[in-house]
Amino acid sequence: MVEALDNPTADSLEKRSSLTLGGDTKEEPEPENRLPIYTISDDKGSSSTLDMVSLNSATTSATVNGDLENNKVPDDDIQRPKKEEKWWSTLIQVAVPFFIAGIGTIGAGLVLGHVQEWDVFKNVSAIFVLVPSLSGLKGNLDMCLASRLSTQANLGKMTSVKEITTMVVGNISLVQVQAIVAAIIVAVFAIAVNAIIDQEFSINNALLLTSAAVFTATTTCFVLDFVLVSVILISHNFKMNPDNVATPLAASIGDVVSITVLSITASYLYKVLDDNIWLPCVIIGLYLLILPVWIYVVLHNIYTKPVLTTGWTPVISALFISGLGGMILDQAVDNFSGFVVFQPIVNGIGGNLVSVQASRISTMLHRGSLPGILPEGTRVWDWPWRVLFYGTQTSKIARMLLALAFTGQIVFMFAADYMYQKTITIGVAFGFAYVICSTVQVMVLLYIAHIIVHQMWKCQMDPDNSAIPYLTSLGDLLGSIFLGLAFFILALVGQEYEK
């Protein structure tokens, strides 16, 4: 008779842990502040001990067969620790998609700098509040999907076509549900903020913003999610860590697409709205009709059903945090020339890099610990120096990401300036202020990521579903604040960025 450890959690662990085979049980005390050690013994008197690194991940059940050959757990039931990645391998895997995604953030800034002269942006100012929130929503949903699938790939779960199909269908359906609901909420938020600031409300503008937001969020998520799934599968097959590749692309590649689709959709609806008021109503109605279908698919999928009921708080909270950044953008666009060009770059790069770190920490925790228990020597609250430079398991990656942020922001700053101005106009004062504010933003985000991911794990929450929305929305808010502060100081000393 076999007694298996099924879906262990922190609440089910005692100071003495055991696993029984053939009726005999051996128990060993669990040392203070260490992961439990499981002793497997049989009626012949032989035994084996396994710690959490050797057992399956906490999200699956550990199954032990009755007639084990040589009294060993089958290979399929052992989660073998992977070799540590070489620093140069990690750097290449992160840097390539980072700079590709950086091109996307530059494109997003240039698109926003161009479309701000369109009639819809001049006459419906609430759209500036909507842009950061909608871009943040798009990035959050895609990065959570990329983080979930990357973790499953690193845990060896994406091996059969059936399992992969189930994961992909469930996750894409989940993103559609979240996109429809969250896009409506973020549109209502933008409309309410604008009504309070401008002391006026227009039902036509409300319908325009809501329909454009829902169409943009669902369409861009649906298309780009298939791209992300392909990237994860290809990188996993080529023995690359999907955490390094997928999350940077998800963080920024969608910004330029979402801003472009939103601008075109809103501009078209603005032109035809007076004579076709029914059009935005039909768009909203169609998405509300299809919403139950997506919900049905998610509820009947074992990988996404729990997320549907528990994953809303971080997504909705992130919308309002990003919305605060949108309010800053709405005010800065009229006061600081060039702000709309650099704001998506600062926000996108910050969210890009912190999503890599959050996804890697989450994978490390899934692979080597149980929910509710931190690995040995790991603390939620630690000194910034240890987290960012030297002293923790993830500080090496943090140093690498900071170096990428510093180098990348210099490259992207000059590239965006040249593409926007058709010549190089960056001065020493602006360049210094820009690099300082963007680097400080990434440092703060990486430190917050360490705290949030480990605290969520300690509270038995899955960081793959909850951490990234908070981090990227904080990236939007902090990026807008720091960049706005830099522009304000430059204006005080007469060093404004001018076209």
Secondary structure as GFF3:
##gff-version 3
##sequence-region A 1 499
A	DSSP	three_ten_helix	10	12	.	.	.	ID=ss1
A	DSSP	beta_strand	16	17	.	.	.	ID=ss2
A	DSSP	beta_strand	28	29	.	.	.	ID=ss3
A	DSSP	beta_strand	38	41	.	.	.	ID=ss4
A	DSSP	beta_strand	47	50	.	.	.	ID=ss5
A	DSSP	three_ten_helix	69	71	.	.	.	ID=ss6
A	DSSP	three_ten_helix	75	77	.	.	.	ID=ss7
A	DSSP	alpha_helix	87	115	.	.	.	ID=ss8
A	DSSP	alpha_helix	119	123	.	.	.	ID=ss9
A	DSSP	alpha_helix	126	154	.	.	.	ID=ss10
A	DSSP	alpha_helix	161	198	.	.	.	ID=ss11
A	DSSP	alpha_helix	203	237	.	.	.	ID=ss12
A	DSSP	alpha_helix	242	272	.	.	.	ID=ss13
A	DSSP	alpha_helix	278	299	.	.	.	ID=ss14
A	DSSP	alpha_helix	305	310	.	.	.	ID=ss15
A	DSSP	alpha_helix	312	332	.	.	.	ID=ss16
A	DSSP	alpha_helix	339	368	.	.	.	ID=ss17
A	DSSP	alpha_helix	384	388	.	.	.	ID=ss18
A	DSSP	alpha_helix	395	421	.	.	.	ID=ss19
A	DSSP	alpha_helix	428	458	.	.	.	ID=ss20
A	DSSP	alpha_helix	463	492	.	.	.	ID=ss21
###
